[in-house]
Amino acid sequence: MALDYRLNFDFWEGVFAVPTDLIDHHLIRCSELSLKALLIILRSQKREVSSKWLAQKLDIPIPQLEEALDYWVEREYLAREQEPAVTSPAKAQAAAPQQPFSATSQPAEAPGSEAAPQKAGEPRSNVAVITHTPRPSQLEVAQMAERDPQIAFLLAEAPHLLGKPLSPTDCSILVSLYSWAGISADVLLMIVGYCCSIGKKNMRYIEKTATGWADDGIDTHEKAEQRIQSLTEIHSREGQVKTAFGIHDRQLVPKEKAYIQSWFGDLGYQLPMIRLAYERTIENTGKLSFQYVNSILNSWHSKGFRTPEDAAQEQSPKRQESRNAPARPPAYDLEELERKITYDHL
């Protein structure tokens, strides 16, 4: 027997706002920790929150918090600290402090308390960037750029790709990827350019992409070019399917992307067959289901159907009956699919 629930309004003396977009598009996709962290930030009602204070509230290490907040940074719900721009290594050295700069900020006071006034010229506090690899200080970046022309070239060209000056943190991350992760300057610039081409100009995203490529052995210009071509083709296919399926108000989730990759790659189908499978899905179920589309396409593949004309043959039982011949069974059992797909997780 189903139970009914009612709200207890005794707890409603204090409330705070939550964006409807969060509930509509992110509630089932973000991790539990990502959701908790954002709710605490919303509850604080502050535009700037310290990562140290937030990690203490959640009783977790700061690096773990940083990973959880990446979800919201990549979706532009949050913005990390933006430090004063560095226009050249020479200027960076002239303005550099004697101790390494840090992207972390001082812990914020508890919600509702007064924060210390910001001094002129101080970087604004926000969700801090926590490093996982050695990061050179602002002075070290300038000194390394003077010694290594490749670093100077990297720091001079990256702002053109990003369309903005580099902050000290940006410089530190790029030089760290070059010096400690061993990624060449030209490959790094290709990665920056690729990330910008897909609208991901956040340096944290660029750093994660670069380390991921390095782990995959992408260490030459040729390998990076091949990876970019492959990813560009994947993004193009995903865009085609989104348009064909009428998906305009959200991003694809990883499982949906995996289905699309399988349809084009493993099954070798092109958009016309995928669109036809989508149309059959809507006709038979009245809604979009990637799992249902996948079942139809796999069934067609097992039957050897390669074109929409091939698939159309199985949909002509009336024509076969008119010839007094037994109707050809469909390539997929609708009743069996309905039993398997009792709930569309997508």
C-alpha positions in Angstrom: 0.0 0.0 0.0 1.4 3.4 -1.0 2.0 5.9 1.7 1.1 9.6 1.6 3.3 12.3 3.0 2.7 15.8 4.3 5.1 18.7 5.1 5.7 19.7 8.7 5.8 23.5 8.4 7.3 23.9 11.9 10.7 23.8 10.2 9.9 26.6 7.7 10.8 29.6 9.8 14.0 29.9 7.9 14.4 29.1 4.2 16.8 29.7 1.4 16.4 29.6 -2.4 17.4 26.7 -4.6 17.5 27.1 -8.4 14.8 25.2 -10.2 17.4 24.2 -12.8 19.3 22.3 -10.2 16.2 20.1 -9.4 15.2 19.8 -13.1 18.5 18.9 -14.6 21.2 18.0 -12.0 19.5 16.3 -9.0 19.9 12.8 -10.3 23.2 13.4 -12.1 25.4 15.1 -9.6 27.0 13.1 -6.8 25.7 13.2 -3.2 28.7 15.1 -2.1 28.4 17.7 -4.9 24.8 18.3 -3.9 25.6 18.7 -0.2 28.4 21.1 -0.9 26.3 23.3 -3.1 23.4 23.3 -0.7 25.7 24.5 2.1 27.0 27.3 -0.2 23.4 28.3 -1.0 22.5 28.2 2.7 25.4 30.5 3.5 24.0 33.2 1.2 27.5 34.5 0.6 28.9 35.2 -2.9 32.4 34.0 -1.7 33.0 30.8 0.3 36.3 29.4 1.5 37.1 25.8 0.6 38.6 25.3 4.0 35.5 26.4 5.8 33.3 24.3 3.5 35.5 21.2 3.9 35.3 21.6 7.7 31.5 21.8 7.5 31.4 18.5 5.5 34.2 16.9 7.5 36.1 15.9 4.4 39.6 16.6 3.0 39.9 19.7 0.8 41.0 17.7 -2.3 37.9 15.6 -2.0 35.8 18.7 -1.8 37.6 20.2 -4.8 36.6 17.2 -6.9 33.0 17.4 -5.8 32.8 21.1 -6.7 34.3 20.5 -10.2 30.8 19.4 -11.3 29.3 22.8 -10.5 32.4 24.8 -11.8 32.2 23.0 -15.2 28.5 23.9 -15.4 29.2 27.5 -14.4 27.2 27.3 -11.1 30.4 28.3 -9.3 33.5 30.3 -10.3 36.8 29.8 -8.7 39.1 32.5 -7.5 40.2 34.9 -10.1 43.6 36.5 -9.2 45.2 39.6 -10.8 46.2 39.0 -14.4 49.8 38.4 -15.3 50.7 40.1 -18.6 54.3 38.9 -19.0 56.9 36.8 -17.0 58.9 40.0 -16.5 56.0 41.8 -14.9 55.3 38.7 -12.9 58.8 38.7 -11.5 58.7 42.4 -10.6 55.4 42.0 -8.7 56.2 38.6 -7.2 56.1 38.1 -3.4 59.0 36.5 -1.7 57.0 33.5 -0.7 55.0 31.2 -3.1 51.5 32.4 -3.8 48.6 30.1 -2.9 45.3 29.8 -4.5 43.7 28.9 -1.2 41.8 31.5 0.8 41.3 32.1 4.5 38.4 30.2 6.0 35.2 32.2 5.9 33.2 32.9 9.0 30.1 31.0 9.8 27.0 32.1 7.8 25.6 35.3 9.1 28.8 36.7 10.7 30.7 39.7 9.4 33.6 39.1 7.1 36.8 41.1 7.3 36.9 44.0 4.8 38.8 43.3 1.6 42.0 45.3 1.3 42.8 47.1 -2.0 44.8 45.0 -4.4 44.0 41.7 -2.5 42.7 38.8 -4.6 39.0 38.1 -4.0 38.3 35.0 -1.9 36.2 32.3 -3.5 36.1 28.5 -3.8 39.8 27.8 -3.8 41.8 25.9 -6.3 43.6 23.0 -4.5 46.6 21.6 -6.2 47.4 17.9 -6.6 50.8 18.4 -8.3 53.7 20.7 -7.4 52.9 24.2 -8.4 55.6 26.8 -8.9 55.2 30.2 -7.2 54.7 33.4 -9.2 58.4 34.2 -8.8 59.4 30.7 -9.9 57.2 30.9 -13.0 58.9 34.1 -14.0 62.4 32.6 -13.4 61.6 29.4 -15.3 60.2 31.4 -18.2 63.5 33.3 -18.5 65.5 30.1 -18.5 63.2 28.1 -20.9 62.0 29.6 -24.1 59.3 26.9 -24.4 57.7 28.1 -21.1 57.9 31.7 -22.3 56.2 30.7 -25.6 53.5 28.7 -23.7 52.6 31.6 -21.4 52.6 34.1 -24.4 50.4 32.0 -26.6 47.9 30.6 -24.1 46.1 34.0 -23.5 45.4 34.3 -27.2 43.6 30.9 -27.2 41.7 31.6 -24.0 40.8 35.1 -25.0 41.9 36.6 -21.7 45.1 37.3 -19.7 46.5 34.5 -17.5 46.1 34.8 -13.8 49.1 33.7 -11.6 47.2 30.4 -10.9 46.7 29.8 -14.6 50.5 30.3 -15.2 51.3 28.0 -12.3 49.1 25.3 -13.6 50.4 25.5 -17.2 54.1 25.5 -16.0 53.4 22.6 -13.7 51.9 20.6 -16.5 55.0 21.4 -18.6 57.6 20.9 -16.0 56.3 18.2 -13.7 53.8 16.3 -15.9 56.2 16.4 -18.8 53.7 17.6 -21.4 55.3 19.6 -24.2 54.4 23.2 -24.9 52.9 22.5 -28.3 50.7 19.7 -27.0 49.6 21.8 -24.1 48.6 24.6 -26.5 46.7 22.1 -28.6 44.8 20.9 -25.5 44.0 24.5 -24.5 42.8 25.2 -28.0 40.6 22.1 -28.0 39.1 22.8 -24.6 38.3 26.3 -25.8 36.6 25.0 -28.9 34.1 23.1 -26.9 33.5 26.0 -24.5 35.6 24.7 -21.6 38.0 27.6 -20.8 38.2 26.8 -17.1 41.8 26.1 -16.3 40.8 23.3 -13.9 39.1 21.5 -16.8 42.1 22.1 -19.0 44.4 20.6 -16.3 42.2 17.5 -15.9 42.1 17.1 -19.7 45.9 17.4 -20.0 46.7 14.9 -17.3 44.2 12.5 -18.7 45.8 12.7 -22.1 49.2 12.3 -20.6 48.0 9.1 -18.8 46.8 7.9 -22.2 50.2 8.4 -23.7 49.3 11.5 -25.8 52.8 13.0 -25.8 53.4 14.2 -29.4 51.8 16.7 -31.8 50.6 13.8 -34.1 49.0 11.9 -31.3 47.3 15.0 -30.0 46.0 15.8 -33.4 44.5 12.3 -33.8 42.9 12.6 -30.3 41.3 15.9 -31.2 40.0 14.6 -34.5 38.5 11.6 -32.7 36.9 13.8 -30.0 35.6 16.3 -32.6 33.9 13.5 -34.5 32.4 12.2 -31.3 31.0 15.6 -30.4 29.6 16.0 -33.9 27.8 12.7 -33.6 26.4 13.6 -30.2 25.2 16.9 -31.6 23.5 15.2 -34.5 21.7 12.8 -32.3 20.6 15.5 -29.9 19.0 17.4 -32.8 17.4 14.3 -34.2 16.0 13.3 -30.8 14.8 16.9 -30.1 17.1 17.3 -27.0 17.7 21.1 -26.8 17.5 21.9 -23.0 20.1 19.7 -21.4 23.4 18.0 -21.9 23.8 14.3 -22.6 24.6 12.1 -19.6 27.6 9.6 -19.9 25.3 6.6 -20.4 23.6 8.3 -23.4 27.0 9.2 -24.8 28.1 5.6 -24.5 25.0 4.5 -26.5 25.7 7.0 -29.3 29.3 5.9 -29.5 28.2 2.2 -29.8 25.6 3.0 -32.5 28.1 4.8 -34.7 31.2 2.7 -33.8 30.2 -0.9 -32.8 27.1 -1.2 -35.0 28.4 1.0 -37.8 25.1 2.9 -38.3 24.7 6.4 -39.6 22.1 9.1 -38.5 19.2 7.9 -40.8 19.0 4.5 -39.1 19.4 6.0 -35.7 16.6 8.6 -36.4 14.3 5.8 -37.7 14.9 3.8 -34.5 14.0 6.9 -32.5 10.8 7.3 -34.5 9.9 3.7 -33.9 10.6 4.2 -30.2 8.2 7.2 -30.0 5.5 5.3 -32.0 5.7 2.3 -29.7 6.3 3.9 -26.3 5.3 7.5 -26.6 8.5 8.8 -25.1 12.3 8.9 -25.7 14.2 6.0 -24.3 17.9 5.5 -25.3 17.6 2.0 -24.0 14.7 1.2 -26.3 16.4 2.8 -29.3 19.5 0.7 -28.5 17.4 -2.5 -28.4 15.9 -1.7 -31.8 19.3 -0.9 -33.4 20.9 -4.1 -32.0 18.0 -6.1 -33.3 18.4 -4.6 -36.7 22.1 -5.3 -36.6 21.6 -8.9 -35.8 19.1 -9.2 -38.8 21.6 -7.6 -41.1 19.6 -4.4 -41.7 21.9 -1.7 -42.9 19.6 0.9 -44.4 16.1 2.4 -43.6 14.8 0.5 -46.6 16.0 -2.8 -45.0 14.3 -1.9 -41.8 11.1 -0.8 -43.6 10.6 -4.3 -45.0 9.8 -5.8 -41.6 7.1 -3.1 -41.1 4.9 -4.3 -44.0 3.0 -7.3 -42.6 -0.3 -6.0 -44.2 1.3 -6.1 -47.6 2.5 -9.6 -47.0 -0.9 -10.7 -45.8 -2.5 -9.2 -48.9 -0.3 -11.7 -50.9 -1.7 -14.5 -48.7 1.7 -15.1 -47.2 2.4 -15.3 -43.5 3.4 -11.9 -42.1 7.1 -11.6 -41.5 7.8 -11.3 -37.8 9.3 -8.0 -36.7 13.0 -7.8 -36.0 12.3 -7.0 -32.4 9.6 -8.2 -30.0 7.8 -5.2 -28.7 6.2 -7.1 -25.8 9.6 -8.5 -24.8 11.2 -5.0 -24.9 8.4 -3.6 -22.7 9.0 -6.3 -20.2 12.7 -5.6 -20.1 12.4 -1.8 -20.1 10.0 -1.3 -17.2 11.6 2.0 -16.2 13.5 4.5 -18.4 16.4 5.7 -16.3 17.1 8.3 -18.7 
